[in-house]
Amino acid sequence: MKLYGLQKMTLLDFPGHVACTVFLNGCDLRCPFCHNFELVDGTAKPIMDEEEFLAFLAKRKGLLDGVAFTGGEPCLHSGLPSLMRRIREMGFAVKLDTNGCHPDMLEAILKEGLIDYAAMDIKNSPEKYAVTCGLESMDLAPIRRSISLLQNSGIDFEFRTTVIEQFHQAEDFEAIGKMIQGAKKYFLQAFTDRDTVPYGGLCAPSREAMEAYRDIMLKYTDVAEIRGMD
């Protein structure tokens, strides 16, 4: 399996761990606010293969204790469980970022106990899910199944939404809350623009709006916090 990016050390991507972040290519969504669109549209080039990455990890024992997989969408890759298995055999914890579109892969990973933490994006309310993902239509059954899998997994996980003024209003968070009702942790991530974002003119809501959305989510989740705002 090829790796398309590597952040050699992070204290932010994997809660409670000093980790590296692995970027895998490909995604079934076309979110107009994506920060890593070069991984989605095929313009990114691989930087190493998994054997090179495992050699890197072997040299980082004692410095790193975790590996976070992100993308793109990692669950598109059939070789993901095998690589996770090898990483865990080396003594590292593993985190998965996912859009929830591949519950079969997620279920296989969870059943084998290959991850210690998961973060799943909840893009928007059901009515706006497809447009927020850059698609004309979308079957939400896989998303709902992935939500259920995580809620019944027994591992530590979070749900999160990148919040954009042009896509999200208060009623959307009421609907999101009902989708993930009973979740322990939910994060509202304020959108930040970047050169790699495929669609211009997007911005984060005001702090007041973000706080109002957080208060809505607290009706449905144990914890709801804002990320990405000073």
Secondary structure per residue as TSV (DSSP state, phi and psi in degrees):
chain	resnum	aa	ss	phi	psi
A	1	M	-	360.0	141.0
A	2	K	E	-94.9	144.6
A	3	L	E	-105.4	139.9
A	4	Y	-	-111.7	2.5
A	5	G	E	-177.0	152.6
A	6	L	E	-148.8	117.7
A	7	Q	E	-93.7	114.7
A	8	K	E	-70.7	-23.4
A	9	M	E	-155.7	134.0
A	10	T	E	-145.1	142.0
A	11	L	S	-103.9	0.1
A	12	L	S	-108.5	-34.7
A	13	D	S	-74.1	-25.9
A	14	F	S	-129.4	95.7
A	15	P	T	-51.9	130.0
A	16	G	T	81.6	5.7
A	17	H	S	-134.2	148.0
A	18	V	-	-90.7	112.3
A	19	A	E	-131.4	167.9
A	20	C	E	-110.9	157.2
A	21	T	E	-117.2	125.8
A	22	V	E	-101.7	131.3
A	23	F	E	-106.9	123.9
A	24	L	-	-108.8	154.7
A	25	N	-	-93.6	164.8
A	26	G	-	89.3	144.5
A	27	C	-	-162.4	146.7
A	28	D	S	-89.0	-4.2
A	29	L	-	-107.5	163.6
A	30	R	-	-133.1	50.5
A	31	C	-	-56.5	126.7
A	32	P	T	-69.0	-9.6
A	33	F	T	-108.3	12.9
A	34	C	-	-62.9	132.5
A	35	H	T	-82.0	-18.1
A	36	N	T	-121.2	44.8
A	37	F	H	-66.3	-21.6
A	38	E	H	-65.0	-22.5
A	39	L	H	-80.2	-20.7
A	40	V	H	-88.8	-43.3
A	41	D	S	-90.2	0.9
A	42	G	S	88.3	4.3
A	43	T	-	-81.0	-21.1
A	44	A	-	-71.5	146.8
A	45	K	-	-110.3	146.8
A	46	P	-	-64.2	147.5
A	47	I	-	-108.1	-21.0
A	48	M	E	-168.2	165.1
A	49	D	E	-101.2	177.4
A	50	E	H	-68.9	-29.4
A	51	E	H	-66.4	-40.8
A	52	E	H	-63.5	-38.7
A	53	F	H	-66.4	-42.8
A	54	L	H	-64.3	-33.7
A	55	A	H	-66.0	-40.2
A	56	F	H	-58.7	-46.6
A	57	L	H	-62.0	-40.3
A	58	A	H	-58.2	-33.4
A	59	K	H	-80.1	-12.1
A	60	R	T	-105.1	7.5
A	61	K	B	-60.9	133.0
A	62	G	T	92.7	-21.5
A	63	L	T	-100.8	-41.7
A	64	L	B	-110.6	150.8
A	65	D	-	-128.7	3.0
A	66	G	E	-151.5	159.6
A	67	V	E	-130.0	127.9
A	68	A	E	-108.1	129.6
A	69	F	E	-101.6	127.9
A	70	T	E	-141.6	-170.6
A	71	G	S	-159.1	-144.5
A	72	G	S	46.0	-164.1
A	73	E	-	-123.4	106.6
A	74	P	G	-57.9	-32.7
A	75	C	G	-72.5	-1.9
A	76	L	G	-72.9	-16.7
A	77	H	-	-97.9	117.4
A	78	S	T	-64.2	-24.0
A	79	G	T	-83.8	0.7
A	80	L	H	-61.2	-48.7
A	81	P	H	-58.8	-39.4
A	82	S	H	-62.7	-44.1
A	83	L	H	-66.3	-42.5
A	84	M	H	-58.9	-41.6
A	85	R	H	-58.5	-46.1
A	86	R	H	-66.3	-37.3
A	87	I	H	-65.0	-43.5
A	88	R	H	-65.9	-36.0
A	89	E	H	-63.3	-24.1
A	90	M	T	-82.8	-6.4
A	91	G	T	99.2	9.6
A	92	F	-	-95.7	144.8
A	93	A	E	-77.4	158.4
A	94	V	E	-131.3	136.4
A	95	K	E	-120.6	145.4
A	96	L	E	-122.6	128.8
A	97	D	E	-97.6	134.8
A	98	T	E	-148.0	152.6
A	99	N	-	-90.8	-2.8
A	100	G	S	82.0	6.7
A	101	C	-	-81.4	-6.4
A	102	H	-	-129.2	69.3
A	103	P	H	-64.4	-28.0
A	104	D	H	-63.4	-45.9
A	105	M	H	-64.6	-43.1
A	106	L	H	-60.0	-43.6
A	107	E	H	-63.2	-41.6
A	108	A	H	-62.8	-42.0
A	109	I	H	-64.9	-42.7
A	110	L	H	-67.3	-42.2
A	111	K	H	-62.4	-34.3
A	112	E	T	-85.5	-6.1
A	113	G	T	69.6	39.3
A	114	L	-	-89.2	-10.8
A	115	I	-	-127.4	150.4
A	116	D	S	-103.5	-19.8
A	117	Y	E	-153.6	144.9
A	118	A	E	-135.4	146.6
A	119	A	E	-128.2	120.3
A	120	M	E	-114.6	129.3
A	121	D	E	-75.9	131.1
A	122	I	-	-110.0	106.9
A	123	K	-	-71.5	-40.8
A	124	N	S	-175.0	-174.0
A	125	S	-	-64.3	156.4
A	126	P	G	-53.0	-39.4
A	127	E	G	-66.0	-27.9
A	128	K	G	-108.1	4.4
A	129	Y	H	-59.4	-49.9
A	130	A	H	-61.7	-49.6
A	131	V	H	-64.7	-35.1
A	132	T	H	-66.6	-29.2
A	133	C	T	-89.6	3.5
A	134	G	T	76.3	23.5
A	135	L	-	-119.4	158.1
A	136	E	S	-77.1	-35.1
A	137	S	-	-151.7	164.5
A	138	M	-	-160.5	133.8
A	139	D	-	-85.3	118.3
A	140	L	-	-89.0	-0.1
A	141	A	H	-58.6	-43.6
A	142	P	H	-62.3	-37.4
A	143	I	H	-62.8	-47.3
A	144	R	H	-64.5	-36.2
A	145	R	H	-67.6	-40.5
A	146	S	H	-64.4	-39.3
A	147	I	H	-58.0	-48.0
A	148	S	H	-63.3	-41.6
A	149	L	H	-59.1	-45.0
A	150	L	H	-68.2	-41.4
A	151	Q	H	-65.2	-22.9
A	152	N	T	-108.8	13.1
A	153	S	S	-82.7	-29.0
A	154	G	-	84.8	-6.1
A	155	I	S	-93.6	167.8
A	156	D	E	-78.6	135.6
A	157	F	E	-156.8	167.7
A	158	E	E	-139.2	151.6
A	159	F	E	-104.4	151.3
A	160	R	E	-153.8	152.0
A	161	T	E	-132.7	128.7
A	162	T	E	-79.1	117.8
A	163	V	E	-98.2	126.6
A	164	I	-	-128.6	131.2
A	165	E	T	-55.7	-39.1
A	166	Q	T	-76.3	-10.7
A	167	F	T	-118.2	-21.5
A	168	H	-	-123.6	135.5
A	169	Q	-	-131.0	175.4
A	170	A	H	-58.2	-41.3
A	171	E	H	-64.8	-25.3
A	172	D	H	-66.6	-35.5
A	173	F	H	-75.0	-28.0
A	174	E	H	-61.7	-43.0
A	175	A	H	-70.2	-40.4
A	176	I	H	-61.5	-43.1
A	177	G	H	-57.6	-40.8
A	178	K	H	-68.2	-31.9
A	179	M	H	-65.9	-36.2
A	180	I	T	-115.8	20.5
A	181	Q	T	-49.7	132.5
A	182	G	T	93.2	-4.5
A	183	A	-	-64.9	148.3
A	184	K	S	-78.9	-39.6
A	185	K	E	-134.5	134.1
A	186	Y	E	-142.0	136.4
A	187	F	E	-124.2	134.6
A	188	L	E	-98.6	114.0
A	189	Q	E	-101.2	117.7
A	190	A	E	-68.9	126.2
A	191	F	-	-60.9	137.3
A	192	T	-	-125.2	134.8
A	193	D	-	-75.9	156.6
A	194	R	-	-155.6	156.9
A	195	D	T	-61.0	-28.2
A	196	T	T	-82.8	-8.5
A	197	V	-	-67.8	127.6
A	198	P	S	-73.2	-17.9
A	199	Y	S	-125.5	125.4
A	200	G	S	-84.3	166.4
A	201	G	S	84.6	8.8
A	202	L	-	-91.7	152.4
A	203	C	-	-153.0	164.3
A	204	A	-	-80.0	153.2
A	205	P	-	-66.7	171.6
A	206	S	-	-68.2	162.0
A	207	R	H	-59.0	-39.2
A	208	E	H	-61.3	-42.1
A	209	A	H	-66.1	-42.8
A	210	M	H	-61.1	-40.4
A	211	E	H	-67.5	-36.0
A	212	A	H	-65.8	-41.4
A	213	Y	H	-65.0	-40.2
A	214	R	H	-60.0	-43.1
A	215	D	H	-63.6	-35.3
A	216	I	H	-61.7	-46.9
A	217	M	H	-65.7	-27.3
A	218	L	T	-66.4	-14.5
A	219	K	T	-74.4	-20.1
A	220	Y	T	-115.9	-20.4
A	221	T	S	-127.2	156.0
A	222	D	S	-67.4	-41.1
A	223	V	E	-129.5	134.9
A	224	A	E	-139.1	121.7
A	225	E	E	-134.5	157.4
A	226	I	E	-98.4	134.8
A	227	R	E	-118.5	148.4
A	228	G	S	88.2	11.2
A	229	M	-	-123.6	135.3
A	230	D	-	-68.5	360.0
